[in-house]
Structures are given as C-alpha cells and as structure tokens.
Amino acid sequence: MQPLRLYVDAQFTSPYAMSVFVSLHEKGLAFDTRTLDLDAAQQQAKDYTELSVTQRVPTLLDGDFALSESSAITEYLEQVYPGTPVYPADPRQRARARQVQAWLRSDLLPIRQERSTLVVFYGAKMPPLSPVAQAAAHKLLSAAQALLAGNPAYLFGEWSIADVDLAVMLNRLILNGDEVPAELVAYAERQWQRPSVQAWVNLQRPAL
Ligand SMILES: N[C@@H](CCC(=O)N[C@@H](CS)C(=O)NCC(=O)O)C(=O)O
C-alpha cells in the first residue's frame, strides 16, 4: 500500500501543517513529508495546484485522494484510520473540539499577525502587542481559562488534537514573553512535551 504523504511548509512553521503532522504521529500512521518553499511560491506550482485547489499547506495525499484544510484532514484521518483517536468520542465533546479548532483558525487574527509562529519555532521576538492585539489576547486567555476551568490536564478529559492547536496559539504569546496566567503556561508546556509535538518542534529547520 502507498504510504500517506503530507505536504508542509519548508520552515515547518505552519500551525496547520503541524496539527496534521501530530495527528498522523498520534495515529501511528506511516507517512512521508514533502516540503514547499512558500516564499518561493512553490504552492502555486502547477503540480501542487492540481492537488490543492487552495494552494496552501497542509495537503494530505492518501493514494489518489488529495485533501487540504487541516481540520478537514484530521477529521478524514479520524474516520478512515480510527485506531488511535485524536478527537473525543463523546459527540458533544467532539463538537466542542471542532469548535475550538474552527475558532482558532478563524478568529484572533491580530495575534496571528503580531505573533507569527516564527516566535514559536524560531525563537523570534516581536514588539509589544498593539491595542487590537491586546484585546485579542485578552479574549484568547479568558476563553482558554473558561475552557480549562479547574485546570484539567486536557480540554476534554483525554488528550485531543484541539489541545495542540490551543497550545500553539498560547505559545505565540508565552514564548514571546507576553503575560499569560501560570496555569495556562503549565497547560501549554504539558502539550509541548508530548512526543508527537516534540517530533514537529525538533524538525531540522533551514536558517532564515
Ligand atoms: N485553513 C487552512 C490554513 C492553511 C494556511 O493558511 N496555510 C499557510 C501556511 S500557515 C499557507 O499555505 N500559505 C501559503 C499562501 O497563502 O500562499 C488550514 O487549516 O489548513
């Protein structure tokens, strides 16, 4: 059988590519990785656009089936390779996990702009947050505190892929040295220690 193939960015800084990479690891699925230099617009090359109509990473190739959009990919993996789950089993918890994923991908834009994942994966340091980004950070932190009321180890009882997505967003602030409540720092550190996450964090990155 053909192994799965995952297309990611060459700097391994895409939080969306990371989310799929971690899911594949957690599921113990064999896959190879292909990198695209986004700065050189390789995502617009004809070969790639034939696989990915969105011209973005990640894209998963499973045989002759190519799929983009990270949370669509992880849901596909969950359905087709259910062995080791990356989503909660309970329908309401699973819906909440999807809610967290969708929210992190569609909201909080000022944080994503002012705290790029170069902070997370290259140790970059960015200037203080603008007022609009401070407001977004406040929203992120109060939502995270509400979701993690009582300080559980994970959002939904057991680990799920939503924990990794939330930890990346928190680490945009934490690793820049922005103020984040201690219990959220501890939560993000816990997610970061996971071997599947470390596998992504420790990838050999090209110099900037
Ligand atoms: N909603 C998408 C976002 C994917 C995305 O924005 N990928 C970025 C890298 S982080 C990309 O491919 N950018 C290249 C471009 O926009 O040309 C997902 O979850 O997969």
The ligand as a MOL file (V3000), in Angstrom:
LIG
                    3D

  0  0  0     0  0            999 V3000
M  V30 BEGIN CTAB
M  V30 COUNTS 20 19 0 0 0
M  V30 BEGIN ATOM
M  V30 1 N -7.3320 27.0000 6.9400 0
M  V30 2 C -6.1250 26.4300 6.3940 0
M  V30 3 C -4.9750 27.4040 6.5140 0
M  V30 4 C -3.7470 26.9290 5.7780 0
M  V30 5 C -2.7470 28.0560 5.6130 0
M  V30 6 O -3.0810 29.2440 5.7650 0
M  V30 7 N -1.5050 27.7030 5.2480 0
M  V30 8 C -0.4810 28.7010 5.0070 0
M  V30 9 C 0.7840 28.3820 5.7860 0
M  V30 10 S 0.4890 28.5440 7.5080 0
M  V30 11 C -0.1300 28.6920 3.5220 0
M  V30 12 O -0.1170 27.6610 2.9030 0
M  V30 13 N 0.1640 29.8740 2.9610 0
M  V30 14 C 0.5890 29.9830 1.6130 0
M  V30 15 C -0.1730 31.0290 0.8390 0
M  V30 16 O -1.1070 31.6120 1.3980 0
M  V30 17 O 0.1700 31.2540 -0.3160 0
M  V30 18 C -5.8220 25.1060 7.1250 0
M  V30 19 O -6.2790 24.9590 8.2720 0
M  V30 20 O -5.1750 24.2210 6.5470 0
M  V30 END ATOM
M  V30 BEGIN BOND
M  V30 1 1 1 2
M  V30 2 1 2 3
M  V30 3 1 2 18
M  V30 4 1 3 4
M  V30 5 1 4 5
M  V30 6 2 5 6
M  V30 7 1 5 7
M  V30 8 1 7 8
M  V30 9 1 8 9
M  V30 10 1 8 11
M  V30 11 1 9 10
M  V30 12 2 11 12
M  V30 13 1 11 13
M  V30 14 1 13 14
M  V30 15 1 14 15
M  V30 16 2 15 16
M  V30 17 1 15 17
M  V30 18 2 18 19
M  V30 19 1 18 20
M  V30 END BOND
M  V30 END CTAB
M  END
